[in-house]
Amino acid sequence: FLYVIGGSAVVSRPGVADVTLTAGQGIRIPPGTVHWGRAGPVGVRAIASWVKAEGQPLRTPVPE
């Protein structure tokens, strides 16, 4: 989950339109979803949280 508290961020996922988040907006990204993001033109301040299964890695790199 990503919640923007200042500035803005763009979240991208394959095959889905980019989502631009501004202060007060958030997005839930389901486990296993390939995604990436970038800060907006004035940067971003955000809170992120993860829920993961016991014994599983937090992240899994995806080949480019």
PDB file with one MODEL, atoms N, CA, C and O in Angstrom:
MODEL        1
ATOM      1  N   PHE A   1       0.847  -1.168   0.000  1.00  0.00           N
ATOM      2  CA  PHE A   1       0.000   0.000   0.000  1.00  0.00           C
ATOM      3  C   PHE A   1       0.888   1.224   0.000  1.00  0.00           C
ATOM      4  O   PHE A   1       1.878   1.273   0.729  1.00  0.00           O
ATOM      5  N   LEU A   2       0.546   2.216  -0.810  1.00  0.00           N
ATOM      6  CA  LEU A   2       1.279   3.475  -0.864  1.00  0.00           C
ATOM      7  C   LEU A   2       0.289   4.607  -0.656  1.00  0.00           C
ATOM      8  O   LEU A   2      -0.731   4.687  -1.341  1.00  0.00           O
ATOM      9  N   TYR A   3       0.599   5.488   0.301  1.00  0.00           N
ATOM     10  CA  TYR A   3      -0.251   6.647   0.588  1.00  0.00           C
ATOM     11  C   TYR A   3       0.606   7.898   0.495  1.00  0.00           C
ATOM     12  O   TYR A   3       1.596   8.025   1.215  1.00  0.00           O
ATOM     13  N   VAL A   4       0.240   8.819  -0.378  1.00  0.00           N
ATOM     14  CA  VAL A   4       1.015  10.036  -0.610  1.00  0.00           C
ATOM     15  C   VAL A   4       0.590  11.119   0.384  1.00  0.00           C
ATOM     16  O   VAL A   4      -0.593  11.434   0.513  1.00  0.00           O
ATOM     17  N   ILE A   5       1.583  11.681   1.083  1.00  0.00           N
ATOM     18  CA  ILE A   5       1.287  12.760   2.039  1.00  0.00           C
ATOM     19  C   ILE A   5       1.784  14.120   1.550  1.00  0.00           C
ATOM     20  O   ILE A   5       1.453  15.148   2.141  1.00  0.00           O
ATOM     21  N   GLY A   6       2.573  14.133   0.482  1.00  0.00           N
ATOM     22  CA  GLY A   6       3.033  15.387  -0.092  1.00  0.00           C
ATOM     23  C   GLY A   6       3.603  15.159  -1.482  1.00  0.00           C
ATOM     24  O   GLY A   6       4.130  14.084  -1.767  1.00  0.00           O
ATOM     25  N   GLY A   7       3.504  16.148  -2.338  1.00  0.00           N
ATOM     26  CA  GLY A   7       3.988  16.007  -3.704  1.00  0.00           C
ATOM     27  C   GLY A   7       3.101  15.056  -4.487  1.00  0.00           C
ATOM     28  O   GLY A   7       1.885  15.021  -4.300  1.00  0.00           O
ATOM     29  N   SER A   8       3.731  14.278  -5.375  1.00  0.00           N
ATOM     30  CA  SER A   8       2.965  13.319  -6.169  1.00  0.00           C
ATOM     31  C   SER A   8       3.869  12.164  -6.584  1.00  0.00           C
ATOM     32  O   SER A   8       5.094  12.250  -6.504  1.00  0.00           O
ATOM     33  N   ALA A   9       3.236  11.084  -7.027  1.00  0.00           N
ATOM     34  CA  ALA A   9       3.958   9.906  -7.500  1.00  0.00           C
ATOM     35  C   ALA A   9       3.177   9.284  -8.643  1.00  0.00           C
ATOM     36  O   ALA A   9       1.952   9.391  -8.707  1.00  0.00           O
ATOM     37  N   VAL A  10       3.895   8.637  -9.537  1.00  0.00           N
ATOM     38  CA  VAL A  10       3.278   7.904 -10.636  1.00  0.00           C
ATOM     39  C   VAL A  10       3.596   6.423 -10.420  1.00  0.00           C
ATOM     40  O   VAL A  10       4.758   6.043 -10.280  1.00  0.00           O
ATOM     41  N   VAL A  11       2.556   5.600 -10.394  1.00  0.00           N
ATOM     42  CA  VAL A  11       2.715   4.156 -10.230  1.00  0.00           C
ATOM     43  C   VAL A  11       2.400   3.500 -11.575  1.00  0.00           C
ATOM     44  O   VAL A  11       1.367   3.775 -12.187  1.00  0.00           O
ATOM     45  N   SER A  12       3.304   2.632 -12.021  1.00  0.00           N
ATOM     46  CA  SER A  12       3.147   1.962 -13.312  1.00  0.00           C
ATOM     47  C   SER A  12       3.085   0.451 -13.116  1.00  0.00           C
ATOM     48  O   SER A  12       3.736  -0.110 -12.236  1.00  0.00           O
ATOM     49  N   ARG A  13       2.276  -0.193 -13.970  1.00  0.00           N
ATOM     50  CA  ARG A  13       2.154  -1.651 -14.004  1.00  0.00           C
ATOM     51  C   ARG A  13       1.997  -2.055 -15.459  1.00  0.00           C
ATOM     52  O   ARG A  13       1.367  -1.331 -16.229  1.00  0.00           O
ATOM     53  N   PRO A  14       2.558  -3.203 -15.858  1.00  0.00           N
ATOM     54  CA  PRO A  14       2.435  -3.621 -17.257  1.00  0.00           C
ATOM     55  C   PRO A  14       0.973  -3.797 -17.667  1.00  0.00           C
ATOM     56  O   PRO A  14       0.190  -4.421 -16.950  1.00  0.00           O
ATOM     57  N   GLY A  15       0.616  -3.247 -18.818  1.00  0.00           N
ATOM     58  CA  GLY A  15      -0.722  -3.438 -19.366  1.00  0.00           C
ATOM     59  C   GLY A  15      -1.819  -2.623 -18.708  1.00  0.00           C
ATOM     60  O   GLY A  15      -2.996  -2.798 -19.024  1.00  0.00           O
ATOM     61  N   VAL A  16      -1.444  -1.727 -17.788  1.00  0.00           N
ATOM     62  CA  VAL A  16      -2.430  -0.910 -17.078  1.00  0.00           C
ATOM     63  C   VAL A  16      -1.998   0.547 -17.190  1.00  0.00           C
ATOM     64  O   VAL A  16      -0.803   0.843 -17.153  1.00  0.00           O
ATOM     65  N   ALA A  17      -2.947   1.450 -17.325  1.00  0.00           N
ATOM     66  CA  ALA A  17      -2.608   2.876 -17.401  1.00  0.00           C
ATOM     67  C   ALA A  17      -1.902   3.321 -16.123  1.00  0.00           C
ATOM     68  O   ALA A  17      -2.240   2.872 -15.028  1.00  0.00           O
ATOM     69  N   ASP A  18      -0.923   4.204 -16.274  1.00  0.00           N
ATOM     70  CA  ASP A  18      -0.240   4.767 -15.109  1.00  0.00           C
ATOM     71  C   ASP A  18      -1.243   5.459 -14.202  1.00  0.00           C
ATOM     72  O   ASP A  18      -2.249   5.996 -14.665  1.00  0.00           O
ATOM     73  N   VAL A  19      -0.958   5.441 -12.897  1.00  0.00           N
ATOM     74  CA  VAL A  19      -1.806   6.105 -11.916  1.00  0.00           C
ATOM     75  C   VAL A  19      -0.977   7.209 -11.267  1.00  0.00           C
ATOM     76  O   VAL A  19       0.099   6.938 -10.733  1.00  0.00           O
ATOM     77  N   THR A  20      -1.462   8.447 -11.306  1.00  0.00           N
ATOM     78  CA  THR A  20      -0.805   9.550 -10.635  1.00  0.00           C
ATOM     79  C   THR A  20      -1.524   9.801  -9.320  1.00  0.00           C
ATOM     80  O   THR A  20      -2.735  10.024  -9.287  1.00  0.00           O
ATOM     81  N   LEU A  21      -0.758   9.760  -8.238  1.00  0.00           N
ATOM     82  CA  LEU A  21      -1.299   9.994  -6.904  1.00  0.00           C
ATOM     83  C   LEU A  21      -0.803  11.322  -6.375  1.00  0.00           C
ATOM     84  O   LEU A  21       0.371  11.660  -6.528  1.00  0.00           O
ATOM     85  N   THR A  22      -1.689  12.071  -5.756  1.00  0.00           N
ATOM     86  CA  THR A  22      -1.322  13.320  -5.105  1.00  0.00           C
ATOM     87  C   THR A  22      -1.636  13.191  -3.612  1.00  0.00           C
ATOM     88  O   THR A  22      -2.196  12.188  -3.170  1.00  0.00           O
ATOM     89  N   ALA A  23      -1.268  14.215  -2.848  1.00  0.00           N
ATOM     90  CA  ALA A  23      -1.448  14.176  -1.392  1.00  0.00           C
ATOM     91  C   ALA A  23      -2.880  13.765  -1.035  1.00  0.00           C
ATOM     92  O   ALA A  23      -3.852  14.303  -1.565  1.00  0.00           O
ATOM     93  N   GLY A  24      -2.981  12.794  -0.118  1.00  0.00           N
ATOM     94  CA  GLY A  24      -4.278  12.304   0.322  1.00  0.00           C
ATOM     95  C   GLY A  24      -4.791  11.105  -0.458  1.00  0.00           C
ATOM     96  O   GLY A  24      -5.859  10.578  -0.144  1.00  0.00           O
ATOM     97  N   GLN A  25      -4.051  10.665  -1.468  1.00  0.00           N
ATOM     98  CA  GLN A  25      -4.476   9.519  -2.267  1.00  0.00           C
ATOM     99  C   GLN A  25      -3.552   8.328  -2.008  1.00  0.00           C
ATOM    100  O   GLN A  25      -2.380   8.490  -1.666  1.00  0.00           O
ATOM    101  N   GLY A  26      -4.106   7.140  -2.180  1.00  0.00           N
ATOM    102  CA  GLY A  26      -3.326   5.928  -1.977  1.00  0.00           C
ATOM    103  C   GLY A  26      -3.693   4.871  -2.986  1.00  0.00           C
ATOM    104  O   GLY A  26      -4.675   5.002  -3.717  1.00  0.00           O
ATOM    105  N   ILE A  27      -2.888   3.811  -3.021  1.00  0.00           N
ATOM    106  CA  ILE A  27      -3.136   2.693  -3.921  1.00  0.00           C
ATOM    107  C   ILE A  27      -2.697   1.409  -3.225  1.00  0.00           C
ATOM    108  O   ILE A  27      -1.672   1.369  -2.545  1.00  0.00           O
ATOM    109  N   ARG A  28      -3.495   0.365  -3.411  1.00  0.00           N
ATOM    110  CA  ARG A  28      -3.135  -0.969  -2.933  1.00  0.00           C
ATOM    111  C   ARG A  28      -2.667  -1.759  -4.138  1.00  0.00           C
ATOM    112  O   ARG A  28      -3.359  -1.853  -5.151  1.00  0.00           O
ATOM    113  N   ILE A  29      -1.483  -2.323  -4.009  1.00  0.00           N
ATOM    114  CA  ILE A  29      -0.925  -3.126  -5.086  1.00  0.00           C
ATOM    115  C   ILE A  29      -0.918  -4.581  -4.604  1.00  0.00           C
ATOM    116  O   ILE A  29      -0.219  -4.904  -3.643  1.00  0.00           O
ATOM    117  N   PRO A  30      -1.681  -5.454  -5.251  1.00  0.00           N
ATOM    118  CA  PRO A  30      -1.764  -6.841  -4.789  1.00  0.00           C
ATOM    119  C   PRO A  30      -0.410  -7.552  -4.804  1.00  0.00           C
ATOM    120  O   PRO A  30       0.437  -7.249  -5.644  1.00  0.00           O
ATOM    121  N   PRO A  31      -0.201  -8.492  -3.883  1.00  0.00           N
ATOM    122  CA  PRO A  31       1.051  -9.257  -3.872  1.00  0.00           C
ATOM    123  C   PRO A  31       1.300  -9.922  -5.225  1.00  0.00           C
ATOM    124  O   PRO A  31       0.373 -10.404  -5.875  1.00  0.00           O
ATOM    125  N   GLY A  32       2.560  -9.937  -5.634  1.00  0.00           N
ATOM    126  CA  GLY A  32       2.937 -10.588  -6.885  1.00  0.00           C
ATOM    127  C   GLY A  32       2.744  -9.729  -8.121  1.00  0.00           C
ATOM    128  O   GLY A  32       3.053 -10.168  -9.229  1.00  0.00           O
ATOM    129  N   THR A  33       2.237  -8.506  -7.955  1.00  0.00           N
ATOM    130  CA  THR A  33       2.015  -7.604  -9.085  1.00  0.00           C
ATOM    131  C   THR A  33       3.316  -6.896  -9.444  1.00  0.00           C
ATOM    132  O   THR A  33       3.917  -6.236  -8.597  1.00  0.00           O
ATOM    133  N   VAL A  34       3.751  -7.030 -10.688  1.00  0.00           N
ATOM    134  CA  VAL A  34       4.931  -6.302 -11.156  1.00  0.00           C
ATOM    135  C   VAL A  34       4.555  -4.828 -11.225  1.00  0.00           C
ATOM    136  O   VAL A  34       3.546  -4.466 -11.831  1.00  0.00           O
ATOM    137  N   HIS A  35       5.371  -3.977 -10.601  1.00  0.00           N
ATOM    138  CA  HIS A  35       5.075  -2.543 -10.596  1.00  0.00           C
ATOM    139  C   HIS A  35       6.353  -1.745 -10.348  1.00  0.00           C
ATOM    140  O   HIS A  35       7.359  -2.278  -9.881  1.00  0.00           O
ATOM    141  N   TRP A  36       6.287  -0.457 -10.673  1.00  0.00           N
ATOM    142  CA  TRP A  36       7.381   0.468 -10.428  1.00  0.00           C
ATOM    143  C   TRP A  36       6.770   1.852 -10.310  1.00  0.00           C
ATOM    144  O   TRP A  36       5.603   2.059 -10.641  1.00  0.00           O
ATOM    145  N   GLY A  37       7.561   2.786  -9.839  1.00  0.00           N
ATOM    146  CA  GLY A  37       7.031   4.132  -9.675  1.00  0.00           C
ATOM    147  C   GLY A  37       8.115   5.177  -9.758  1.00  0.00           C
ATOM    148  O   GLY A  37       9.309   4.879  -9.797  1.00  0.00           O
ATOM    149  N   ARG A  38       7.657   6.415  -9.784  1.00  0.00           N
ATOM    150  CA  ARG A  38       8.590   7.546  -9.801  1.00  0.00           C
ATOM    151  C   ARG A  38       7.923   8.739  -9.122  1.00  0.00           C
ATOM    152  O   ARG A  38       6.700   8.880  -9.122  1.00  0.00           O
ATOM    153  N   ALA A  39       8.753   9.577  -8.554  1.00  0.00           N
ATOM    154  CA  ALA A  39       8.258  10.788  -7.906  1.00  0.00           C
ATOM    155  C   ALA A  39       7.807  11.790  -8.953  1.00  0.00           C
ATOM    156  O   ALA A  39       8.306  11.793 -10.078  1.00  0.00           O
ATOM    157  N   GLY A  40       6.868  12.633  -8.578  1.00  0.00           N
ATOM    158  CA  GLY A  40       6.404  13.701  -9.462  1.00  0.00           C
ATOM    159  C   GLY A  40       7.432  14.808  -9.564  1.00  0.00           C
ATOM    160  O   GLY A  40       8.523  14.690  -9.006  1.00  0.00           O
ATOM    161  N   PRO A  41       7.105  15.890 -10.272  1.00  0.00           N
ATOM    162  CA  PRO A  41       8.066  16.962 -10.547  1.00  0.00           C
ATOM    163  C   PRO A  41       8.603  17.673  -9.313  1.00  0.00           C
ATOM    164  O   PRO A  41       9.705  18.219  -9.360  1.00  0.00           O
ATOM    165  N   VAL A  42       7.867  17.684  -8.221  1.00  0.00           N
ATOM    166  CA  VAL A  42       8.355  18.342  -6.993  1.00  0.00           C
ATOM    167  C   VAL A  42       8.724  17.314  -5.926  1.00  0.00           C
ATOM    168  O   VAL A  42       8.897  17.664  -4.758  1.00  0.00           O
ATOM    169  N   GLY A  43       8.846  16.040  -6.325  1.00  0.00           N
ATOM    170  CA  GLY A  43       9.177  14.989  -5.372  1.00  0.00           C
ATOM    171  C   GLY A  43       7.926  14.392  -4.749  1.00  0.00           C
ATOM    172  O   GLY A  43       6.803  14.742  -5.111  1.00  0.00           O
ATOM    173  N   VAL A  44       8.143  13.479  -3.800  1.00  0.00           N
ATOM    174  CA  VAL A  44       7.019  12.816  -3.144  1.00  0.00           C
ATOM    175  C   VAL A  44       7.395  12.517  -1.696  1.00  0.00           C
ATOM    176  O   VAL A  44       8.539  12.180  -1.391  1.00  0.00           O
ATOM    177  N   ARG A  45       6.431  12.645  -0.833  1.00  0.00           N
ATOM    178  CA  ARG A  45       6.526  12.149   0.546  1.00  0.00           C
ATOM    179  C   ARG A  45       5.386  11.159   0.677  1.00  0.00           C
ATOM    180  O   ARG A  45       4.232  11.486   0.399  1.00  0.00           O
ATOM    181  N   ALA A  46       5.712   9.948   1.100  1.00  0.00           N
ATOM    182  CA  ALA A  46       4.693   8.903   1.126  1.00  0.00           C
ATOM    183  C   ALA A  46       4.949   7.934   2.271  1.00  0.00           C
ATOM    184  O   ALA A  46       6.049   7.848   2.818  1.00  0.00           O
ATOM    185  N   ILE A  47       3.899   7.214   2.607  1.00  0.00           N
ATOM    186  CA  ILE A  47       3.971   6.135   3.577  1.00  0.00           C
ATOM    187  C   ILE A  47       3.688   4.853   2.802  1.00  0.00           C
ATOM    188  O   ILE A  47       2.711   4.768   2.058  1.00  0.00           O
ATOM    189  N   ALA A  48       4.548   3.862   2.983  1.00  0.00           N
ATOM    190  CA  ALA A  48       4.356   2.576   2.307  1.00  0.00           C
ATOM    191  C   ALA A  48       4.330   1.477   3.363  1.00  0.00           C
ATOM    192  O   ALA A  48       5.048   1.537   4.362  1.00  0.00           O
ATOM    193  N   SER A  49       3.496   0.481   3.126  1.00  0.00           N
ATOM    194  CA  SER A  49       3.478  -0.675   4.022  1.00  0.00           C
ATOM    195  C   SER A  49       3.359  -1.935   3.190  1.00  0.00           C
ATOM    196  O   SER A  49       2.772  -1.925   2.108  1.00  0.00           O
ATOM    197  N   TRP A  50       3.917  -3.018   3.700  1.00  0.00           N
ATOM    198  CA  TRP A  50       3.895  -4.298   3.015  1.00  0.00           C
ATOM    199  C   TRP A  50       3.343  -5.359   3.960  1.00  0.00           C
ATOM    200  O   TRP A  50       3.544  -5.292   5.172  1.00  0.00           O
ATOM    201  N   VAL A  51       2.655  -6.324   3.398  1.00  0.00           N
ATOM    202  CA  VAL A  51       2.236  -7.520   4.118  1.00  0.00           C
ATOM    203  C   VAL A  51       2.827  -8.683   3.338  1.00  0.00           C
ATOM    204  O   VAL A  51       2.614  -8.807   2.132  1.00  0.00           O
ATOM    205  N   LYS A  52       3.570  -9.532   4.035  1.00  0.00           N
ATOM    206  CA  LYS A  52       4.202 -10.647   3.328  1.00  0.00           C
ATOM    207  C   LYS A  52       4.011 -11.929   4.103  1.00  0.00           C
ATOM    208  O   LYS A  52       3.835 -11.922   5.321  1.00  0.00           O
ATOM    209  N   ALA A  53       4.048 -13.031   3.377  1.00  0.00           N
ATOM    210  CA  ALA A  53       3.910 -14.342   3.991  1.00  0.00           C
ATOM    211  C   ALA A  53       5.187 -14.711   4.743  1.00  0.00           C
ATOM    212  O   ALA A  53       6.291 -14.396   4.297  1.00  0.00           O
ATOM    213  N   GLU A  54       5.034 -15.365   5.859  1.00  0.00           N
ATOM    214  CA  GLU A  54       6.165 -15.823   6.656  1.00  0.00           C
ATOM    215  C   GLU A  54       7.117 -16.645   5.796  1.00  0.00           C
ATOM    216  O   GLU A  54       6.691 -17.552   5.080  1.00  0.00           O
ATOM    217  N   GLY A  55       8.403 -16.327   5.869  1.00  0.00           N
ATOM    218  CA  GLY A  55       9.406 -17.082   5.132  1.00  0.00           C
ATOM    219  C   GLY A  55       9.558 -16.713   3.670  1.00  0.00           C
ATOM    220  O   GLY A  55      10.417 -17.266   2.982  1.00  0.00           O
ATOM    221  N   GLN A  56       8.741 -15.788   3.177  1.00  0.00           N
ATOM    222  CA  GLN A  56       8.820 -15.357   1.776  1.00  0.00           C
ATOM    223  C   GLN A  56       9.579 -14.032   1.695  1.00  0.00           C
ATOM    224  O   GLN A  56       9.541 -13.251   2.645  1.00  0.00           O
ATOM    225  N   PRO A  57      10.265 -13.762   0.582  1.00  0.00           N
ATOM    226  CA  PRO A  57      10.980 -12.488   0.455  1.00  0.00           C
ATOM    227  C   PRO A  57      10.001 -11.323   0.333  1.00  0.00           C
ATOM    228  O   PRO A  57       8.872 -11.480  -0.133  1.00  0.00           O
ATOM    229  N   LEU A  58      10.463 -10.154   0.764  1.00  0.00           N
ATOM    230  CA  LEU A  58       9.652  -8.947   0.625  1.00  0.00           C
ATOM    231  C   LEU A  58       9.495  -8.572  -0.846  1.00  0.00           C
ATOM    232  O   LEU A  58       8.415  -8.170  -1.279  1.00  0.00           O
ATOM    233  N   ARG A  59      10.574  -8.707  -1.609  1.00  0.00           N
ATOM    234  CA  ARG A  59      10.559  -8.353  -3.026  1.00  0.00           C
ATOM    235  C   ARG A  59      11.224  -9.448  -3.835  1.00  0.00           C
ATOM    236  O   ARG A  59      12.092 -10.170  -3.345  1.00  0.00           O
ATOM    237  N   THR A  60      10.803  -9.555  -5.078  1.00  0.00           N
ATOM    238  CA  THR A  60      11.435 -10.486  -6.019  1.00  0.00           C
ATOM    239  C   THR A  60      11.801  -9.696  -7.264  1.00  0.00           C
ATOM    240  O   THR A  60      10.913  -9.174  -7.938  1.00  0.00           O
ATOM    241  N   PRO A  61      13.100  -9.595  -7.591  1.00  0.00           N
ATOM    242  CA  PRO A  61      13.500  -8.859  -8.789  1.00  0.00           C
ATOM    243  C   PRO A  61      12.910  -9.480 -10.059  1.00  0.00           C
ATOM    244  O   PRO A  61      12.763 -10.698 -10.160  1.00  0.00           O
ATOM    245  N   VAL A  62      12.579  -8.630 -11.013  1.00  0.00           N
ATOM    246  CA  VAL A  62      12.054  -9.071 -12.301  1.00  0.00           C
ATOM    247  C   VAL A  62      13.071  -8.702 -13.359  1.00  0.00           C
ATOM    248  O   VAL A  62      13.494  -7.548 -13.424  1.00  0.00           O
ATOM    249  N   PRO A  63      13.478  -9.657 -14.197  1.00  0.00           N
ATOM    250  CA  PRO A  63      14.438  -9.319 -15.264  1.00  0.00           C
ATOM    251  C   PRO A  63      13.876  -8.231 -16.175  1.00  0.00           C
ATOM    252  O   PRO A  63      12.679  -8.190 -16.457  1.00  0.00           O
ATOM    253  N   GLU A  64      14.758  -7.362 -16.621  1.00  0.00           N
ATOM    254  CA  GLU A  64      14.314  -6.282 -17.519  1.00  0.00           C
ATOM    255  C   GLU A  64      14.150  -6.775 -18.919  1.00  0.00           C
ATOM    256  O   GLU A  64      13.782  -6.005 -19.806  1.00  0.00           O
TER     257      GLU A  64
ENDMDL
END
